Each structure stands twice: as structure tokens, then as C-alpha cells.
Amino acid sequence: GAGVSQSPSNKVTEKGKDVELRCDPISGHTALYWYRQSLGQGLEFLIYFQGNSAPDKSGLPSDRFSAERTGGSVSTLTIQRTQQEDSAVYLCASRPRTSGGEQFFGPGTRLTVL
Amino acid sequence: SQQGEEDPQALSIQEGENATMNCSYKTSINNLQWYRQNSGRGLVHLILIRSNEREKHSGRLRVTLDTSKKSSSLLITASRAADTASYFCATDASGNNRLAFGKGNQVVVIP
């Protein structure tokens, strides 16, 4: 497709389970971002990938969160031992190298931890 | 930490009226961007203004930036029902590649 895609669109899990969220960026975009949006915290930056550089993980809230980007394209955000406070919408965005700064967002994955 | 902070507003206006939203931030920026979000899902980029620009237009959108006051405003002219959404400002801080979002403004345009 032409835009950023994310899967699943909704995920319900039980506390303590691990979840994986997937992001397919726009083809050719070198930068990829993960954000999360919750009622209490608003939109928060989580992690940023740029090409082959080491990712900027400074926004990850705990060591239960990790992300990888394989082959400079698809990214997976993994949350281990989920907690109820992890419930949020997880948004992925990508940006081409030539962009002035605009990011292109996917539709998000709504995660609910019971 | 979030930089952008919109005035906490929920605007309800009649179709055809103008809607104005404000945003303030705390540190130096490369640019400031405005995004729209419908139904709590993906964000759509609306407009970007660089730190050396003071005003920018795009269609019915007008954005201003005052770096001395670290503030920005977004004006939507001649609003339409389809403009009903949440609007977020986001700052791209100097030397940083991530966006710091404000809390958003909910705008409802009544037909």
C-alpha cells in the first residue's frame, strides 16, 4: 500500500503476556518512529530508527519494551510481561531522508491489557 | 518529556466560522508541525513551519510562529463539519529527530 500500515489494529491480552506489534513503513523511508498515545500521558515518543544507525531508545518506558527493525524496513515493537498501564494506542511513523520533518503515521494498534 | 502544550481547549463552532488553537513550547526548535487526528487513530500532517519562518499558509490553514515567545497558533478559516477532529502541535527540537507532542485540541464543527 501507499501508506504506513500497522498490525494488528486491535490487540487484547492478559496481564503478564508478551505482545508484538508490527509496522510496515512507506517503502524507501529511512526513518521509523514508534509513539504511544494514552489518556493520561498523551502522545509519547518511544524509539527512533534511522537507516543503519543505532536506534534512539531514550523514550522506552522500561526494559520490558524493545523494538527492532529488520532490513531497514519492517519494525516490531515487543512488550514483555504486559501491565495494565501499557494499554494505549501504539503509533508508528516513517519519514523519508529528504523530508523537511513531516512524519507519516500509520493507523495505530490499540492495545488493551486486562 | 512533551514540549508542545496547547491551551487546553475543546472548541465547538458553527460551520463557516474560524477556529484558532494555540501551542507553547519550552526549548529551541528546528520546526513546529501541526497534525490532525480523527477517531483517536492515525495522525495526518497538516503544516510545518520552520524556526526562521513567522507565518505560513496552506489552503484554509494559517500557522504563525513566535520563537521569542515560544508559541504558535493554527487558524482554520471557513470551518467545515469535516474539520471536526483533534489537533496537535509537535515540535522538532534542535538536534533531535523525534517529535514532542502537545495534549491536543478537540474541535467540533456543527453543521
Interface residues (C-beta under 8 A of the other chain):
Chain A: V4 A31 Y33 Y35 Q37 G42 L43 E44 F45 Y48 Q50 D56 G59 V89 L91 A93 G100 G101 E102 Q103 F104 F105 G106 P107 G108
Chain B: Q2 N30 N31 Q33 Y35 G40 R41 G42 L43 V44 H45 L48 R50 F88 A90 D92 N97 R98 L99 A100 F101 G102 K103 G104
